[in-house]
Amino acid sequence: MDKNQNLSQTERAVLGLRGLIVQGQLKPGQRVIEQMLVENFGVSRTPARAAIQRICEEGFISEVPRRGYVVSGFTEQDVFDAIAIRGTLEGMAARMAAEKGPPPGVLASMKACLQAIDEALQERDLEIRQNEYAGLNDRLHELVCEAAQSPMITRAMQRLSAIPFSLNNSFTDVPPSAEERVAAILRSAQEQHHSLVEAIERGEGTRAEALAIEHSRSTWKYLTLMLHLRGEVELPAGLEAALRGHGA
């Protein structure tokens, strides 16, 4: 099995496992084992193990002595706070990047990343599109933090990655009925990316900060969509309450 196939299986298992948790099919405290991913998502054990480690890093599951990995619990406030904190930090990073002026190499990399995302969004298969978007989106946000030239911001963002829903890419499996709406969310997020990089390049700190904070709400839009698919997905009570109370 080649490396690309392994990567594809890992991403499929990550999307699937994250979806089972977000949609409430795996409850807090329930064990997560490799065989579950092997059977549910048609992957081999190595990608299954990698997916479990990734989801653990995101904070959706925890490693418990003598029990292995179990689904973490989270409250409505956890969800709201994670997205709000990420938006605030990324807003600060964007403002710093604009006011200091991004290093030329970093700015060039941001523009190249934007072009790559534009191309990825032309992919017809939504699962492939999400996978490609996720990796490139992560890279673009890393570049914005790098452009801020602030080790403090970088360390804060790294710590935040362990909180569920704090990541930009909390994607799950998408029912066919929601594919076009998810595609629209991705297109809108990419338009915000273009505006954000433009503001940073022009030195517009206040605008860059506002755009980054608004952009963080793309996660709300995605999760709210999952909430509205009541006939097809079941969300945990805490997440449902969070989205109803603080919806985008």
N, C-alpha and C positions, 0 to 999 in steps of 0.2 A: 504494500500500500504506500503510495507516494505522499510527500509532505502536503501537497495541496489538497489531496483527498482527506488527510487527517484534519487539516484546518477546517475544511467544509463540514466534516462530521462534528467537530468541536463546536463550531458556531451553531449548527443545527441543534445540538444538545443544550447549549446555553440558552438559546431562544425558547426551546421547549420547556426546560426546567424552570426558567424564570417565569414563563407563562403559567405553569402549574401553580406556582406560589402566588403570583399576582392575582390570578383568577380564583384563588381560594380552594383549588382542588387538593393542594397539600396544606395541611393545617399546622399552626405553630406547635413545635414539639415533635412533629412526625419525622421519622428517620428518612434520610435520603441515601440510597445506596447505588453503586454503579450499575447493578443488574437492572434497576428500575429504568435507567436511561437507555441501557442496551435494548431492553424489550419495548419501551415506548417510542424510541426515536430511531431505531435501527442503526445504532452506532456500535463500534467496538469498545472494548474496555478502556483503552488508552485515551481516546477522545472523551469518553464518559468521565474518566477521572479528572481530565483537564477542565471539563465543564464544571464539575463540582467545585474544584479549587477556585475557578473564576467567580462562581456565584457566591462562594464563601467570602472572597475578597470584597464583593459588592455588599456584603452584610445581610443577604437574604437567608443564609444558613450559617450555623455556627458549629464548630467542632467541640464536642462534649466528651470528656474522659469516659471511657468504657462504653460509650454509646455510639461514637462516630459522629456523623454529621446530622444535624436536626434543623428543621425549619425555624427561623427566628420569629419572634413575635414583634409587631410594631403597632403603634397607635396612630390615630389620625394626626396628632400633633407631630409625630415623628416624620410623617410624609410631608406635611406642610413646611416644617422647619428645614428639612433637608434641601428641598427645592429652593426655599427662600434664601438659605445661607449660601448655597452654590451661586445663585443669581447675584447676591451681594458681592461675593468674592470675585466672580468673573467681571462684574461691573467695575470693581476697583482695578483689576488687572487691565481692563480695556482702557480705562481713564489714564492709568500710568503709562501704558504703551503709547497712547496718543500724545500725552504731554511730554514724554521723554523723547519720542520719536523712535520707532522700531529700527533695530539694526537692518541694514539693506538686505542682508541674506535672509533674515527672518521674514521680512515683508515679501520678498520674492517667493519664499516657500509658502506663505499664506495664499498668495495669488495662484500658485501652482496647485495648491490643495483645493481652492475654490473651483478651478477648472476641472479637476479630477472628480469632484462631487457633482458638478454639472453633468459630466459624462456618465457617472454612475446612475444618476436619476433617469437616464434614458433607458436603462435596463427594463425589459418588459416583465420579467419575473420578480414579484414583490419580495420574496424571501432573499433572492440574490441581491436585489436593490438595497434592502435593509442591511444586509451583511456588509456590503461595500460601503454604504453610507456610514455605518457605525464606525468602522475603522478610520475612515477619512475624517469624520466628524471629531473623533477623539484627537486625531493629529492636529486639526485646525485649532481646537481649544487649547491644546498643549502649546501651540505656537503663539497664541494670544498671551498666555501666561509667560512664555519665554520672552516675548516682546516687552513685557512689563519690566523686565530686568530686576526682579525682586525675589530673592531667595525666600523671603517670608511668605509671599503669596504662593510660591510653588509648594512650600512645605504645608501650608494650610490646605491647599487643594488636594494634596496627596492624602492628608488625614481624612478629608471629607469623603474620599472615595469608598470608605468602609461603611458608609451610612446608606441603607436602602433608599432607592429613588433619588439619590443625590447625583447620579450619573446622567449624562446627556442621553445615553443610549439604553434606557430601560425598556427595550423592545421585547415583545412576546410574539408567539404565533398569532396570526391575524386571520379571523374568519373571512371567507370569500366576500361576504356582504359588506365588509369594512375596508376592503383593499383600496378602493378609490379614495375614501376619506383619509386613510393613512398616507396615501401618496400625496394628497393635498397638503397634509401637515408637513411632510418632508420638503415639498416644494416651497412652502411658506418659510420654513426654517432656513432653507438655503438662500432665499431672498434676504432674510435678516443677516445671514453670514456676509453676503456681498456688501450690504449697507454698513455693517460693523467694520469690515476691513477698510472700506472707503473712509469712514470716520477716523480710524486710527491713522491712516496714511495722511489725511489732511490735518491732523493734529487737533481734532475736535473732541476734546476730552469729555465734556459734559454729554455730548450726543453719543459718543462711544459707550459711556457708562450706562446711559438709559437704554440703548439698544441691547446691550449684553443682559441687562436685568429682564427686559421684555422677552428676549430670546429664551431665557431659562424657563419661561412659562410654556414652551413647546411640550415639555414633559407633562404639564397639566392637561394640555389639549389631548395628548395621546391617551393618558389614563382616563380622562373624562369620556373619551370615545369608548374605551373598553367598558366603562360603567354603563353607558347607554345601550350596550348590546346585551340587555338583560336576558334575552331568550337564548343567547349563545355562549355567554361566559358568566361565571359567578365570581364576584369579587369578595374578599374578606370584609367583614363588617367595618373594621377600622379604616380601611382604604375607602370604602363606599362613603362613610361618614365624612372623611376628610375631603373627598371630592365634592360632596354636596355642600359642605360648609365653606369651602374655600375655592370653589370651582373657577376655572379660567373665564 
